Amino acid sequence: MELAPANLNPFETNRLLQELATYYSGTKQWGADAARVREASTRLITGELTGTLWLKEPDSAAGVAVWDQVPKAGVRVWDLHLGTEDRRPENFTQFLDELVATSGDGEGLFAVTDTVAGVSREFTKMILEPQGFAHVARHLLVASTDGGAAVAVPRGRSLGVGVEQMEGLVALYARAHAGSPRRLFADVPLDVTESGRRLLANLFLDLDGTGLGPKHLPWGCIGVEEGGTILGAILATEDPADPKGRACVRELLVDPGAAASGIDRYLLSAFLAAARGHGLREVAFESVVGEPLETSFESAGFRPATPAGERKGFWVQEAKARALGLR
C-alpha cells in the first residue's frame, strides 16, 4: 500500500468523493454533509485543499483523506473515506496508520473526523480512544417556526445582505470567528478572510456548483448595519435533506463588540418569523457542542434534534485539546 497526494489522481479521487457524497445523501441525518463533500471534491482535485490518496496499486485508489494544516496544532482530517471494497476494520486501521506516518512532518496528526463511510463510530472509537484521542461532538439544533414574538432591532438598522455586501460580510466573518478554538471543528476555514470570502460567496450560489445543491434563501439572509459597518448577519440555505420543510442557518455572525446589544436575538427572531411566513415547519443549525453561540440559539427555542442530535464530530488528541482550550 502507498499514500500519495490526492490531486495527482483526480479521476480516482473524484470517484471516491462522489461515492461518499452518495453515501451521505442516502442517510437523512447527514444530508447536509453531502453538499460539503461535493464542494470538497472540486477543491481537492484543483489543489485548493490538501488531501491524501491511498493507492493499492499504481492506478487504483482505496481511500481519501481531506486534511489541512492547523498552525500550532498539526494536521486536521475533516473528511475520511474508504472505497466500497475496502471498508474492513483492518483496512481502516492500516489507512489511519499510514496517514499518521504521512502527516508526521511538523506537529503531526491531531484530529480525525468520526464519520468514516462504512466504518462504525464504535470501531472508530475503539481505534482512537486508546491512542489518547478525545471526542469533540457536533450536533443538530432545531426550532419550530410556530409562535415566538418578534424582537425589535436593538441598534442600527436592518438590511438584506447578499453578494453586494460581500466585503462587509467578510470583515464581519473574520471578526466573529477570530480567536475561537472551536472553529477548528466547525465549517470555518483557517484563513477566515480569503477562504472565508470563498465560503460566503458560495452561500449565495449553489453550494456544489452543479445546480443541484441547496439554494440560499434571500429572505433569510439579513443583517444589522450601523454607520456603514455590518454588526451582525444571519445567512441561510434550504435543507438539502428536506428543502420544502426546513431551512438551515449556515452562519450567525455577530461583531464581538456588539454582542451585548442583543443583535443575535433580533436576527434569530426575524429569521424564524420569515421562515414561518414562507410556510416552513422548522429551522436547523449544526453546531459544535459547547459553542458559545449555542446560548443564543437555545434562547430562541432551538433544541438538539432527537434522538441524540449528534452529527459529525472529531477525535482530538488530549494534549492538543488542552493546548487549544477545548478541555
Beta strands, then each sheet from edge to edge (+ up, - down):
strand 1: 2-5
strand 2: 50-57
strand 3: 60-70
strand 4: 74-82
strand 5: 109-113
strand 6: 133-144
strand 7: 157-160
strand 8: 222-226
strand 9: 229-238
strand 10: 246-254
strand 11: 282-288
strand 12: 303-304
strand 13: 310-317
sheet 1: 1+ 2- 3+ 4- 5- 13+ 6- 11+ 10+ 9- 8+ 7-
sheet 2: 1+ 2- 3+ 4- 5- 13+ 6- 12+
end
